[in-house]
């Protein structure tokens, strides 16, 4: 993480080296949060006499429906979760292999 910063026009400008006007950055401890339903975002930046303090905010994740809408058609298309689709593909492969074995045995 960058070690120094300066606030210009209300924005924090970061640097790995200390230049004129730049102050050391002190990052707040990351608070505990539920990683399933929350995420961390940079919060308030406070300029103090000898350093700049950067805080964090806990935000709630927005749960999205598994259906997605295609922008051009306006129709909803259901997409199976990746693992479920892989399981279906493997089942189809197994059935095909069994059919090949049965056909081979019938021909013998």
N, CA, C and O atoms as CSV, one atom per row, in Angstrom:
chain,resi,resn,atom,element,x,y,z
A,1,UNK,N,N,0.838,-1.179,0.000
A,1,UNK,CA,C,0.000,0.000,0.000
A,1,UNK,C,C,0.883,1.242,0.000
A,1,UNK,O,O,1.962,1.244,0.592
A,2,UNK,N,N,0.427,2.283,-0.656
A,2,UNK,CA,C,1.203,3.529,-0.642
A,2,UNK,C,C,1.394,4.031,0.786
A,2,UNK,O,O,0.524,3.871,1.643
A,3,UNK,N,N,2.548,4.637,1.017
A,3,UNK,CA,C,2.902,5.046,2.374
A,3,UNK,C,C,2.661,6.520,2.656
A,3,UNK,O,O,2.590,6.919,3.818
A,4,UNK,N,N,2.532,7.343,1.610
A,4,UNK,CA,C,2.406,8.789,1.800
A,4,UNK,C,C,1.258,9.329,0.956
A,4,UNK,O,O,0.865,8.729,-0.045
A,5,UNK,N,N,0.729,10.476,1.380
A,5,UNK,CA,C,-0.364,11.065,0.629
A,5,UNK,C,C,-0.525,12.542,0.917
A,5,UNK,O,O,0.027,13.080,1.876
A,6,UNK,N,N,-1.299,13.178,0.057
A,6,UNK,CA,C,-1.644,14.585,0.224
A,6,UNK,C,C,-3.080,14.739,-0.270
A,6,UNK,O,O,-3.492,14.066,-1.215
A,7,UNK,N,N,-3.830,15.616,0.362
A,7,UNK,CA,C,-5.206,15.852,-0.071
A,7,UNK,C,C,-5.217,17.087,-0.962
A,7,UNK,O,O,-4.863,18.187,-0.540
A,8,UNK,N,N,-5.641,16.870,-2.225
A,8,UNK,CA,C,-5.727,17.957,-3.203
A,8,UNK,C,C,-7.133,17.971,-3.781
A,8,UNK,O,O,-7.623,16.950,-4.264
A,9,UNK,N,N,-7.778,19.126,-3.731
A,9,UNK,CA,C,-9.150,19.278,-4.242
A,9,UNK,C,C,-10.103,18.248,-3.628
A,9,UNK,O,O,-11.000,17.747,-4.305
A,10,UNK,N,N,-9.905,17.939,-2.354
A,10,UNK,CA,C,-10.777,17.002,-1.655
A,10,UNK,C,C,-10.493,15.544,-1.928
A,10,UNK,O,O,-11.186,14.677,-1.396
A,11,UNK,N,N,-9.489,15.244,-2.744
A,11,UNK,CA,C,-9.151,13.863,-3.094
A,11,UNK,C,C,-7.792,13.501,-2.509
A,11,UNK,O,O,-6.895,14.342,-2.443
A,12,UNK,N,N,-7.644,12.255,-2.087
A,12,UNK,CA,C,-6.378,11.762,-1.571
A,12,UNK,C,C,-5.493,11.333,-2.736
A,12,UNK,O,O,-5.878,10.479,-3.534
A,13,UNK,N,N,-4.308,11.929,-2.829
A,13,UNK,CA,C,-3.326,11.575,-3.854
A,13,UNK,C,C,-2.236,10.782,-3.149
A,13,UNK,O,O,-1.680,11.246,-2.153
A,14,UNK,N,N,-1.923,9.587,-3.653
A,14,UNK,CA,C,-1.000,8.669,-2.989
A,14,UNK,C,C,0.368,8.644,-3.647
A,14,UNK,O,O,0.515,8.958,-4.828
A,15,UNK,N,N,1.379,8.259,-2.848
A,15,UNK,CA,C,2.742,8.135,-3.358
A,15,UNK,C,C,3.500,7.121,-2.507
A,15,UNK,O,O,3.233,6.963,-1.316
A,16,UNK,N,N,4.451,6.438,-3.143
A,16,UNK,CA,C,5.317,5.515,-2.406
A,16,UNK,C,C,6.503,6.236,-1.781
A,16,UNK,O,O,7.171,5.681,-0.908
A,17,UNK,N,N,6.773,7.464,-2.214
A,17,UNK,CA,C,7.889,8.250,-1.666
A,17,UNK,C,C,7.338,9.539,-1.063
A,17,UNK,O,O,6.326,10.074,-1.516
A,18,UNK,N,N,8.025,10.023,-0.033
A,18,UNK,CA,C,7.565,11.248,0.618
A,18,UNK,C,C,8.104,12.456,-0.125
A,18,UNK,O,O,9.312,12.687,-0.165
A,19,UNK,N,N,7.204,13.217,-0.708
A,19,UNK,CA,C,7.551,14.453,-1.406
A,19,UNK,C,C,7.112,15.624,-0.539
A,19,UNK,O,O,6.516,15.428,0.521
A,20,UNK,N,N,7.402,16.830,-0.984
A,20,UNK,CA,C,7.049,18.032,-0.237
A,20,UNK,C,C,5.531,18.119,-0.048
A,20,UNK,O,O,4.781,18.080,-1.023
A,21,UNK,N,N,5.085,18.234,1.184
A,21,UNK,CA,C,3.664,18.348,1.490
A,21,UNK,C,C,2.973,17.017,1.748
A,21,UNK,O,O,1.866,16.997,2.286
A,22,UNK,N,N,3.596,15.912,1.381
A,22,UNK,CA,C,3.005,14.592,1.598
A,22,UNK,C,C,3.208,14.170,3.050
A,22,UNK,O,O,4.243,14.459,3.652
A,23,UNK,N,N,2.216,13.489,3.602
A,23,UNK,CA,C,2.268,13.024,4.985
A,23,UNK,C,C,2.149,11.503,5.005
A,23,UNK,O,O,1.598,10.909,4.079
A,24,UNK,N,N,2.669,10.871,6.064
A,24,UNK,CA,C,2.482,9.419,6.188
A,24,UNK,C,C,0.992,9.081,6.280
A,24,UNK,O,O,0.199,9.831,6.849
A,25,UNK,N,N,0.638,7.940,5.709
A,25,UNK,CA,C,-0.752,7.481,5.755
A,25,UNK,C,C,-0.866,6.407,6.827
A,25,UNK,O,O,-0.054,5.484,6.888
A,26,UNK,N,N,-1.877,6.537,7.665
A,26,UNK,CA,C,-2.176,5.530,8.681
A,26,UNK,C,C,-3.522,4.916,8.296
A,26,UNK,O,O,-4.551,5.591,8.291
A,27,UNK,N,N,-3.489,3.613,7.973
A,27,UNK,CA,C,-4.714,2.908,7.600
A,27,UNK,C,C,-5.359,2.343,8.859
A,27,UNK,O,O,-4.684,1.716,9.676
A,28,UNK,N,N,-6.655,2.561,9.019
A,28,UNK,CA,C,-7.389,2.001,10.156
A,28,UNK,C,C,-7.390,0.487,10.054
A,28,UNK,O,O,-7.219,-0.076,8.973
A,29,UNK,N,N,-7.586,-0.168,11.195
A,29,UNK,CA,C,-7.726,-1.620,11.183
A,29,UNK,C,C,-9.009,-1.980,10.443
A,29,UNK,O,O,-10.024,-1.294,10.565
A,30,UNK,N,N,-8.949,-3.056,9.681
A,30,UNK,CA,C,-10.143,-3.507,8.961
A,30,UNK,C,C,-11.083,-4.144,9.979
A,30,UNK,O,O,-10.695,-5.084,10.673
A,31,UNK,N,N,-12.310,-3.646,10.076
A,31,UNK,CA,C,-13.251,-4.196,11.058
A,31,UNK,C,C,-13.725,-5.584,10.638
A,31,UNK,O,O,-13.640,-5.958,9.469
A,32,UNK,N,N,-14.225,-6.339,11.615
A,32,UNK,CA,C,-14.798,-7.643,11.293
A,32,UNK,C,C,-16.105,-7.423,10.536
A,32,UNK,O,O,-16.853,-6.484,10.807
A,33,UNK,N,N,-16.357,-8.316,9.579
A,33,UNK,CA,C,-17.582,-8.199,8.788
A,33,UNK,C,C,-17.943,-9.563,8.243
A,33,UNK,O,O,-17.097,-10.456,8.193
A,34,UNK,N,N,-19.187,-9.735,7.833
A,34,UNK,CA,C,-19.679,-10.986,7.267
A,34,UNK,C,C,-19.338,-11.007,5.781
A,34,UNK,O,O,-19.943,-10.281,4.992
A,35,UNK,N,N,-18.369,-11.837,5.398
A,35,UNK,CA,C,-17.893,-11.852,4.015
A,35,UNK,C,C,-18.925,-12.397,3.038
A,35,UNK,O,O,-18.758,-12.256,1.827
A,36,UNK,N,N,-19.976,-13.009,3.537
A,36,UNK,CA,C,-21.021,-13.537,2.663
A,36,UNK,C,C,-21.983,-12.433,2.234
A,36,UNK,O,O,-22.455,-12.418,1.097
A,37,UNK,N,N,-22.271,-11.505,3.156
A,37,UNK,CA,C,-23.290,-10.501,2.853
A,37,UNK,C,C,-22.777,-9.064,2.887
A,37,UNK,O,O,-23.545,-8.131,2.651
A,38,UNK,N,N,-21.482,-8.872,3.180
A,38,UNK,CA,C,-20.937,-7.524,3.290
A,38,UNK,C,C,-19.587,-7.420,2.585
A,38,UNK,O,O,-18.953,-8.430,2.279
A,39,UNK,N,N,-19.157,-6.178,2.330
A,39,UNK,CA,C,-17.830,-5.928,1.790
A,39,UNK,C,C,-17.280,-4.646,2.396
A,39,UNK,O,O,-18.023,-3.852,2.972
A,40,UNK,N,N,-15.962,-4.450,2.259
A,40,UNK,CA,C,-15.280,-3.286,2.828
A,40,UNK,C,C,-14.974,-2.298,1.709
A,40,UNK,O,O,-14.571,-2.683,0.612
A,41,UNK,N,N,-15.174,-1.017,2.009
A,41,UNK,CA,C,-14.864,0.048,1.059
A,41,UNK,C,C,-14.112,1.138,1.819
A,41,UNK,O,O,-14.330,1.342,3.013
A,42,UNK,N,N,-13.222,1.835,1.107
A,42,UNK,CA,C,-12.501,2.925,1.755
A,42,UNK,C,C,-13.500,3.951,2.259
A,42,UNK,O,O,-14.416,4.350,1.540
A,43,UNK,N,N,-13.312,4.374,3.509
A,43,UNK,CA,C,-14.229,5.329,4.122
A,43,UNK,C,C,-13.646,6.727,4.159
A,43,UNK,O,O,-13.002,7.174,3.210
A,44,UNK,N,N,-13.878,7.399,5.251
A,44,UNK,CA,C,-13.432,8.783,5.414
A,44,UNK,C,C,-11.916,8.895,5.445
A,44,UNK,O,O,-11.223,8.032,5.984
A,45,UNK,N,N,-11.421,9.962,4.862
A,45,UNK,CA,C,-10.003,10.300,4.904
A,45,UNK,C,C,-9.880,11.572,5.727
A,45,UNK,O,O,-10.498,12.591,5.419
A,46,UNK,N,N,-9.065,11.496,6.784
A,46,UNK,CA,C,-8.929,12.632,7.690
A,46,UNK,C,C,-7.483,13.100,7.720
A,46,UNK,O,O,-6.574,12.315,7.990
A,47,UNK,N,N,-7.271,14.389,7.440
A,47,UNK,CA,C,-5.915,14.944,7.490
A,47,UNK,C,C,-5.673,15.507,8.885
A,47,UNK,O,O,-6.382,16.408,9.332
A,48,UNK,N,N,-4.673,14.973,9.563
A,48,UNK,CA,C,-4.285,15.448,10.884
A,48,UNK,C,C,-2.951,16.187,10.759
A,48,UNK,O,O,-2.391,16.277,9.667
A,49,UNK,N,N,-2.446,16.712,11.866
A,49,UNK,CA,C,-1.208,17.503,11.821
A,49,UNK,C,C,-0.016,16.747,11.242
A,49,UNK,O,O,0.734,17.284,10.428
A,50,UNK,N,N,0.153,15.481,11.674
A,50,UNK,CA,C,1.364,14.763,11.276
A,50,UNK,C,C,1.123,13.569,10.355
A,50,UNK,O,O,2.083,12.942,9.909
A,51,UNK,N,N,-0.130,13.244,10.063
A,51,UNK,CA,C,-0.425,12.115,9.172
A,51,UNK,C,C,-1.837,12.237,8.590
A,51,UNK,O,O,-2.620,13.108,8.970
A,52,UNK,N,N,-2.126,11.338,7.660
A,52,UNK,CA,C,-3.469,11.246,7.070
A,52,UNK,C,C,-4.025,9.886,7.466
A,52,UNK,O,O,-3.372,8.859,7.286
A,53,UNK,N,N,-5.222,9.892,7.999
A,53,UNK,CA,C,-5.838,8.650,8.448
A,53,UNK,C,C,-6.905,8.215,7.439
A,53,UNK,O,O,-7.760,9.006,7.040
A,54,UNK,N,N,-6.837,6.945,7.036
A,54,UNK,CA,C,-7.795,6.383,6.076
A,54,UNK,C,C,-8.638,5.339,6.793
A,54,UNK,O,O,-8.109,4.379,7.353
A,55,UNK,N,N,-9.952,5.533,6.770
A,55,UNK,CA,C,-10.864,4.603,7.419
A,55,UNK,C,C,-11.545,3.682,6.418
A,55,UNK,O,O,-11.336,3.791,5.210
A,56,UNK,N,N,-12.353,2.787,6.931
A,56,UNK,CA,C,-13.090,1.831,6.104
A,56,UNK,C,C,-14.561,1.866,6.480
A,56,UNK,O,O,-14.914,2.207,7.609
A,57,UNK,N,N,-15.410,1.515,5.536
A,57,UNK,CA,C,-16.844,1.394,5.773
A,57,UNK,C,C,-17.276,-0.011,5.392
A,57,UNK,O,O,-16.751,-0.597,4.445
A,58,UNK,N,N,-18.230,-0.544,6.130
A,58,UNK,CA,C,-18.805,-1.846,5.799
A,58,UNK,C,C,-20.062,-1.591,4.977
A,58,UNK,O,O,-20.942,-0.836,5.392
A,59,UNK,N,N,-20.139,-2.218,3.820
A,59,UNK,CA,C,-21.294,-2.067,2.919
A,59,UNK,C,C,-21.994,-3.416,2.778
A,59,UNK,O,O,-21.369,-4.469,2.905
A,60,UNK,N,N,-23.291,-3.370,2.515
A,60,UNK,CA,C,-24.079,-4.582,2.300
A,60,UNK,C,C,-24.044,-4.965,0.822
A,60,UNK,O,O,-24.197,-4.113,-0.054
A,61,UNK,N,N,-23.839,-6.254,0.556
A,61,UNK,CA,C,-23.895,-6.739,-0.823
A,61,UNK,C,C,-25.342,-6.757,-1.289
A,61,UNK,O,O,-26.247,-7.069,-0.515
A,62,UNK,N,N,-25.557,-6.425,-2.548
A,62,UNK,CA,C,-26.886,-6.513,-3.131
A,62,UNK,C,C,-27.043,-7.904,-3.724
A,62,UNK,O,O,-26.270,-8.305,-4.593
A,63,UNK,N,N,-28.041,-8.635,-3.256
A,63,UNK,CA,C,-28.284,-9.982,-3.752
A,63,UNK,C,C,-28.967,-9.865,-5.100
A,63,UNK,O,O,-29.974,-9.173,-5.244
A,64,UNK,N,N,-28.403,-10.556,-6.093
A,64,UNK,CA,C,-28.973,-10.506,-7.435
A,64,UNK,C,C,-29.676,-11.814,-7.740
A,64,UNK,O,O,-29.245,-12.886,-7.316
A,65,UNK,N,N,-30.762,-11.704,-8.479
A,65,UNK,CA,C,-31.488,-12.873,-8.932
A,65,UNK,C,C,-30.595,-13.643,-9.891
A,65,UNK,O,O,-29.816,-13.040,-10.629
A,66,UNK,N,N,-30.699,-14.979,-9.890
A,66,UNK,CA,C,-29.866,-15.779,-10.784
A,66,UNK,C,C,-30.250,-15.601,-12.244
A,66,UNK,O,O,-29.461,-15.926,-13.131
A,67,UNK,N,N,-31.447,-15.092,-12.509
A,67,UNK,CA,C,-31.858,-14.832,-13.882
A,67,UNK,C,C,-31.197,-13.544,-14.347
A,67,UNK,O,O,-31.012,-12.610,-13.567
A,68,UNK,N,N,-30.853,-13.507,-15.596
A,68,UNK,CA,C,-30.313,-12.268,-16.144
A,68,UNK,C,C,-31.179,-11.841,-17.308
A,68,UNK,O,O,-31.808,-12.674,-17.961
A,69,UNK,N,N,-31.213,-10.576,-17.565
A,69,UNK,CA,C,-32.043,-10.059,-18.646
A,69,UNK,C,C,-31.140,-9.626,-19.786
A,69,UNK,O,O,-30.194,-8.861,-19.593
A,70,UNK,N,N,-31.441,-10.119,-20.964
A,70,UNK,CA,C,-30.698,-9.717,-22.145
A,70,UNK,C,C,-31.184,-8.331,-22.550
A,70,UNK,O,O,-32.384,-8.148,-22.754
A,71,UNK,N,N,-30.282,-7.339,-22.674
A,71,UNK,CA,C,-30.720,-5.971,-22.951
A,71,UNK,C,C,-31.448,-5.795,-24.279
A,71,UNK,O,O,-32.379,-4.993,-24.358
A,72,UNK,N,N,-31.058,-6.512,-25.311
A,72,UNK,CA,C,-31.656,-6.291,-26.628
A,72,UNK,C,C,-33.060,-6.888,-26.723
A,72,UNK,O,O,-33.963,-6.265,-27.281
A,73,UNK,N,N,-33.243,-8.080,-26.186
A,73,UNK,CA,C,-34.515,-8.764,-26.378
A,73,UNK,C,C,-35.525,-8.475,-25.277
A,73,UNK,O,O,-36.730,-8.583,-25.503
A,74,UNK,N,N,-35.053,-8.111,-24.093
A,74,UNK,CA,C,-35.962,-7.886,-22.984
A,74,UNK,C,C,-36.491,-9.173,-22.388
A,74,UNK,O,O,-37.357,-9.132,-21.514
A,75,UNK,N,N,-35.988,-10.329,-22.843
A,75,UNK,CA,C,-36.432,-11.615,-22.316
A,75,UNK,C,C,-35.486,-12.073,-21.217
A,75,UNK,O,O,-34.297,-11.753,-21.220
A,76,UNK,N,N,-36.046,-12.833,-20.271
A,76,UNK,CA,C,-35.217,-13.396,-19.213
A,76,UNK,C,C,-34.695,-14.752,-19.654
A,76,UNK,O,O,-35.435,-15.569,-20.202
A,77,UNK,N,N,-33.428,-14.976,-19.413
A,77,UNK,CA,C,-32.813,-16.256,-19.740
A,77,UNK,C,C,-32.263,-16.830,-18.448
A,77,UNK,O,O,-31.510,-16.157,-17.745
A,78,UNK,N,N,-32.623,-18.053,-18.127
A,78,UNK,CA,C,-32.127,-18.700,-16.916
A,78,UNK,C,C,-30.758,-19.310,-17.198
A,78,UNK,O,O,-30.590,-20.073,-18.150
A,79,UNK,N,N,-29.803,-18.971,-16.374
A,79,UNK,CA,C,-28.479,-19.566,-16.458
A,79,UNK,C,C,-28.276,-20.431,-15.229
A,79,UNK,O,O,-28.415,-19.957,-14.102
A,80,UNK,N,N,-27.947,-21.696,-15.440
A,80,UNK,CA,C,-27.697,-22.583,-14.311
A,80,UNK,C,C,-26.398,-22.190,-13.643
A,80,UNK,O,O,-25.483,-21.703,-14.306
A,81,UNK,N,N,-26.302,-22.396,-12.330
A,81,UNK,CA,C,-25.010,-22.168,-11.688
A,81,UNK,C,C,-23.956,-23.058,-12.333
A,81,UNK,O,O,-24.271,-24.137,-12.834
A,82,UNK,N,N,-22.732,-22.616,-12.321
A,82,UNK,CA,C,-21.646,-23.291,-13.030
A,82,UNK,C,C,-21.506,-24.753,-12.613
A,82,UNK,O,O,-21.386,-25.623,-13.476
A,83,UNK,N,N,-21.517,-25.044,-11.318
A,83,UNK,CA,C,-21.333,-26.419,-10.862
A,83,UNK,C,C,-22.495,-27.305,-11.284
A,83,UNK,O,O,-22.294,-28.465,-11.643
A,84,UNK,N,N,-23.708,-26.766,-11.244
A,84,UNK,CA,C,-24.878,-27.531,-11.656
A,84,UNK,C,C,-24.776,-27.878,-13.141
A,84,UNK,O,O,-25.079,-29.003,-13.538
A,85,UNK,N,N,-24.353,-26.923,-13.955
A,85,UNK,CA,C,-24.199,-27.170,-15.386
A,85,UNK,C,C,-23.130,-28.230,-15.620
A,85,UNK,O,O,-23.303,-29.108,-16.465
A,86,UNK,N,N,-22.027,-28.155,-14.879
A,86,UNK,CA,C,-20.945,-29.142,-15.028
A,86,UNK,C,C,-21.450,-30.528,-14.660
A,86,UNK,O,O,-21.100,-31.502,-15.326
A,87,UNK,N,N,-22.267,-30.642,-13.614
A,87,UNK,CA,C,-22.823,-31.931,-13.212
A,87,UNK,C,C,-23.719,-32.484,-14.316
A,87,UNK,O,O,-23.688,-33.683,-14.596
A,88,UNK,N,N,-24.515,-31.624,-14.944
A,88,UNK,CA,C,-25.368,-32.067,-16.047
A,88,UNK,C,C,-24.522,-32.549,-17.222
A,88,UNK,O,O,-24.835,-33.571,-17.833
A,89,UNK,N,N,-23.458,-31.823,-17.542
A,89,UNK,CA,C,-22.580,-32.215,-18.642
A,89,UNK,C,C,-21.938,-33.570,-18.367
A,89,UNK,O,O,-21.834,-34.406,-19.265
A,90,UNK,N,N,-21.505,-33.789,-17.117
A,90,UNK,CA,C,-20.866,-35.059,-16.763
A,90,UNK,C,C,-21.865,-36.202,-16.853
A,90,UNK,O,O,-21.504,-37.299,-17.280
A,91,UNK,N,N,-23.122,-35.969,-16.459
A,91,UNK,CA,C,-24.153,-36.997,-16.550
A,91,UNK,C,C,-24.381,-37.371,-18.009
A,91,UNK,O,O,-24.504,-38.553,-18.332
A,92,UNK,N,N,-24.439,-36.387,-18.883
A,92,UNK,CA,C,-24.621,-36.646,-20.315
A,92,UNK,C,C,-23.441,-37.448,-20.856
A,92,UNK,O,O,-23.634,-38.373,-21.646
A,93,UNK,N,N,-22.220,-37.105,-20.440
A,93,UNK,CA,C,-21.037,-37.842,-20.891
A,93,UNK,C,C,-21.101,-39.292,-20.434
A,93,UNK,O,O,-20.784,-40.199,-21.204
A,94,UNK,N,N,-21.515,-39.525,-19.168
A,94,UNK,CA,C,-21.603,-40.891,-18.643
A,94,UNK,C,C,-22.642,-41.697,-19.411
A,94,UNK,O,O,-22.401,-42.853,-19.761
A,95,UNK,N,N,-23.797,-41.092,-19.672
A,95,UNK,CA,C,-24.846,-41.786,-20.417
A,95,UNK,C,C,-24.338,-42.145,-21.809
A,95,UNK,O,O,-24.588,-43.252,-22.288
A,96,UNK,N,N,-23.633,-41.234,-22.462
A,96,UNK,CA,C,-23.094,-41.517,-23.795
A,96,UNK,C,C,-22.104,-42.667,-23.742
A,96,UNK,O,O,-22.117,-43.539,-24.611
A,97,UNK,N,N,-21.243,-42.678,-22.729
A,97,UNK,CA,C,-20.275,-43.768,-22.593
A,97,UNK,C,C,-20.981,-45.093,-22.354
A,97,UNK,O,O,-20.598,-46.110,-22.933
A,98,UNK,N,N,-22.009,-45.098,-21.509
A,98,UNK,CA,C,-22.753,-46.329,-21.252
A,98,UNK,C,C,-23.447,-46.817,-22.518
A,98,UNK,O,O,-23.462,-48.018,-22.790
A,99,UNK,N,N,-24.017,-45.905,-23.292
A,99,UNK,CA,C,-24.659,-46.294,-24.550
A,99,UNK,C,C,-23.641,-46.924,-25.491
A,99,UNK,O,O,-23.943,-47.916,-26.154
A,100,UNK,N,N,-22.432,-46.356,-25.557
A,100,UNK,CA,C,-21.382,-46.919,-26.404
A,100,UNK,C,C,-21.008,-48.321,-25.951
A,100,UNK,O,O,-20.811,-49.209,-26.781
A,101,UNK,N,N,-20.910,-48.528,-24.643
A,101,UNK,CA,C,-20.555,-49.846,-24.105
A,101,UNK,C,C,-21.652,-50.847,-24.426
A,101,UNK,O,O,-21.365,-51.965,-24.852
A,102,UNK,N,N,-22.910,-50.455,-24.225
A,102,UNK,CA,C,-24.034,-51.351,-24.506
A,102,UNK,C,C,-24.065,-51.701,-25.987
A,102,UNK,O,O,-24.247,-52.868,-26.334
A,103,UNK,N,N,-23.892,-50.727,-26.864
A,103,UNK,CA,C,-23.889,-50.997,-28.303
A,103,UNK,C,C,-22.744,-51.925,-28.681
A,103,UNK,O,O,-22.913,-52.821,-29.509
A,104,UNK,N,N,-21.584,-51.714,-28.081
A,104,UNK,CA,C,-20.431,-52.566,-28.370
A,104,UNK,C,C,-20.711,-53.994,-27.927
A,104,UNK,O,O,-20.407,-54.935,-28.661
A,105,UNK,N,N,-21.282,-54.177,-26.742
A,105,UNK,CA,C,-21.588,-55.515,-26.239
A,105,UNK,C,C,-22.652,-56.192,-27.099
A,105,UNK,O,O,-22.592,-57.402,-27.323
A,106,UNK,N,N,-23.618,-55.424,-27.579
A,106,UNK,CA,C,-24.671,-55.994,-28.416
A,106,UNK,C,C,-24.116,-56.446,-29.760
A,106,UNK,O,O,-24.612,-57.412,-30.340
A,107,UNK,N,N,-23.102,-55.767,-30.255
A,107,UNK,CA,C,-22.524,-56.115,-31.549
A,107,UNK,C,C,-21.650,-57.363,-31.451
A,107,UNK,O,O,-21.454,-58.065,-32.443
A,108,UNK,N,N,-21.134,-57.635,-30.274
A,108,UNK,CA,C,-20.230,-58.794,-30.127
A,108,UNK,C,C,-20.959,-60.063,-30.109
A,108,UNK,O,O,-20.347,-61.125,-29.992
